[in-house]
Amino acid sequence: MSEFISILTHARRLQAAVKDLSVAELEQVAEKLDAVIENKREQEAEKIRELEKKQALKDAILRQMQEAGLDIDDLAGADKPAGGKKTGQKRPIKYRYTDETGTEHTWTGIGRTPKVFAKLKEQGKLDSFAV
């Protein structure tokens, strides 16, 4: 698409590209291009109207806040809890096993079974290590 824009915006390249078109065909292209330009103007005007509307709303809200004696900082901390971010609680350990090397292995019983506990389960000894 950048090649098209390059041709369209460069007078000599555009003239070379349309040299085989008749005047009638060029007039049709010009009408279509005028329609595209008009559509773009309408879109830009609508965007400007929306921005002006937003700015008017912002100004009105700011006036209301000033009349009420409020500041932006008063609103910024309104919904924040005093303690900060809460973290989830850890699940309690359901199984505890100490292997021959003295390494302690724990498992909550939720999620993928660790290899150590999978072996114990195969041997039928898992329940003896429940906490």
N, C-alpha and C positions, 0 to 999 in steps of 0.2 A: 504494500500500500504506500510505502514511502516513495517508491519510484513514481507512482501516480501523482502524488502531491508535488514531487520535484518537477515533473513536467507541467503540472497545472500552474505552478507559481513562477515559472520561468518563461518569459514571453517568447523567446526564440525557440525553445524546446516545444512549447505549446503550438506555435505556428507550424513547426515541422511535423508535429504529430497529427494535426488536423488538415494538412495540405490537400488530402484527397477528398475531403468533405465538400459538399456543395453549400451554397449560401443558405438554402432552405434547411439543410441539416444543421448548419451552424446556428441558425436562428432557433431551432428546436432545442439544441443544447443550451443556448443562452437562456431560453425560457425556463428550462429545468434548473439551471444554475441559479436563476433569479428566485425561483420557488424555494430552493434550498437555503439561499441567503435570507429570505424573508422568514422562513421557519426558524433559522438560527437566531435572528433578531428577536423574534417572539419569545424563544426560550430564554435568551439572556435578559430580556425585559421582565419576564416572569420571575427569574432568579433574583433580580434586583428588587422586585416588589416583595418577595418573600423575606429577603434580608432586611428591608426597611420595616416590614411588619414585625420581625423578630426584635429589631432594635427598639421599636416603639414599645413592645411588650416589656423588654428589659428595662427601659426607662421608667415605665409605669410601676413596675415591681420595685425598682430602686427608690422611687418617690414614696411608695407605700411603706417600705422598710424604714426610710428616714423619718417618716411621720410617726411610725411606731417606736422609733428609737432603737432599731435593730441594726446590726452590722453583719457583713458577710461572715465574719468569724463566729458570730452567734449561731449561724445556721450550719456551719461546717462541722461542729462537734455535737450536734443535736442527737444523732442516731448512734454514736459510737459508745459501746459499753465501757464502763470505767476500768474493768480489769484487763482490757485488751483482748487479743485473740484467744479463744478457748481451744484447747487441744482435746482430742478424744482420749478416753481412758484406755489403758492397756488391758488386754484380756488376761484373766488369771491363768496361771500355769496349771495345766491338767495332769501332765506327766513329767516326771523327773527321773533321770537315769544317769548313773556315774559308771563309765566304762573302766576297763582294766588299767588304762593309763592315768586314771584319776580325773579325766575330763568330764565335766557335768554337762548333760544335754537336757534341754527343756523343750516342751511342746505344749501349745494351748489346746491341741485337739482339733484345731480348725485349719483348713488349708492343706497344702500338700504335705504328706507324711514324710518326715525326715528318714533317711536310710536306716539310722540306728533303730528308730521306733518301728519301721517296716519289718526289720529282721525280728524284733521282739514279737511283733504281731504274728508273723509266720510261725514262730515257735510257741505261740499261745501264752506268752509271759507278759504281754503289755499291761493287763489289768493289775498286775502285782506292783507296777511302778506308778500307779495313779496317786496323785497328791491328795 
